[in-house]
């Protein structure tokens, strides 16, 4: 499956795509949008619907980034991070020169994008382990897929809830991420102490912050 032509987009959509011509610009755009907390129930909007509503959660941002950067030569690759609490995180991933990076949207700043400095997708996935630990989260696996694997499914413009993407991400094999309980408990205790002191803030005390794409 190939990318669609510019004629498939509205004039406003195409202007946005032309303006957001690098991963860093795309990350800043999605970071600026309100987080979609799904007040009316689960939603998974296509790029077109996301632009209309001007808000996004992690999977919507990942798909939106894929649509935008596909037009600038990047393949539409998604990284699914699987958690023990079943609250997975999805990012758009890209390769620049020899490094892997990511674009993401989350309520937690540590789960946003990464600069393309990681030698492998596994290294990139592991960069999210520490920031993923909250009251219930703990990464246990990761998987990468191309949206082209969905065939002629309309992940760019569909007006419908795109459950097929969610189902696809659940079904694909995930590579395990094995971590020590000692490491996890240390991170969990630190998170609890921070949230007790700053209940309304998102932690940014991680050593990897210099590699974040903000």
C-alpha positions, 0 to 999 in steps of 0.5 A, spaced: 500 500 500 502 506 498 501 513 501 495 517 498 496 523 494 495 530 496 488 531 493 485 526 498 486 531 503 482 538 504 486 544 503 487 545 511 489 538 512 494 539 507 497 546 509 498 543 516 502 537 513 506 541 509 507 546 516 509 539 520 515 537 516 519 534 521 518 529 527 520 535 532 514 539 529 509 534 529 511 532 536 510 539 538 504 540 535 501 534 538 504 536 545 500 543 544 493 539 543 489 537 549 489 530 551 483 526 549 480 523 556 474 520 552 468 523 556 463 520 552 466 513 552 472 510 548 474 513 541 479 512 536 479 518 531 483 518 524 487 523 522 481 527 519 477 527 525 483 528 530 484 535 526 476 536 527 476 535 534 483 538 536 485 533 541 488 526 541 490 521 546 496 516 545 493 512 539 490 518 536 496 522 536 500 516 533 496 515 527 495 522 526 503 522 526 503 517 521 499 520 516 503 527 517 510 524 516 508 519 511 507 525 506 514 526 508 517 520 506 517 516 513 513 509 513 507 509 518 510 505 524 507 504 530 510 501 537 505 498 542 508 498 549 504 493 553 503 493 560 501 489 566 495 493 568 493 492 560 493 500 559 498 500 553 501 506 550 502 507 543 507 511 539 509 513 532 516 511 531 521 513 525 528 512 523 533 518 522 540 517 520 542 511 524 537 512 530 530 510 532 526 516 535 518 516 537 512 521 537 507 520 543 502 524 546 500 522 554 498 525 560 505 524 563 510 528 559 515 522 560 511 518 555 512 523 549 517 523 544 524 521 543 530 524 539 532 519 534 538 517 538 537 509 539 540 504 536 535 499 536 527 499 537 528 495 543 533 500 546 527 505 544 522 501 548 526 500 554 527 508 554 520 508 556 520 503 562 522 508 568 517 513 566 511 508 565 511 506 572 506 509 576 501 507 581 499 500 576 503 501 570 509 496 568 512 494 561 512 487 560 513 487 552 513 491 546 511 490 538 512 494 532 507 494 526 506 498 520 499 501 518 500 498 511 499 491 514 491 493 515 491 493 507 485 497 505 483 499 511 482 507 512 486 509 518 487 516 515 480 519 513 475 514 517 469 518 520 468 511 525 471 509 531 477 505 528 477 499 533 481 495 527 487 498 529 486 496 537 485 489 535 491 489 531 495 491 536 493 486 541 494 481 536 501 482 534 506 478 537 510 482 543 517 481 545 518 480 552 521 486 557 523 482 563 525 487 569 527 485 576 522 486 581 527 490 585 528 495 580 520 496 579 519 497 587 524 502 587 521 506 581 514 505 584 516 508 591 519 514 588 513 515 584 509 515 590 513 519 594 513 524 588 505 524 587 504 525 595 508 531 594 506 534 587 499 530 586 497 534 580 504 534 576 507 529 572 514 527 574 520 529 569 526 527 574 528 521 569 535 521 567 533 520 560 530 527 559 536 529 555 533 524 550 526 526 550 523 529 544 519 535 546 
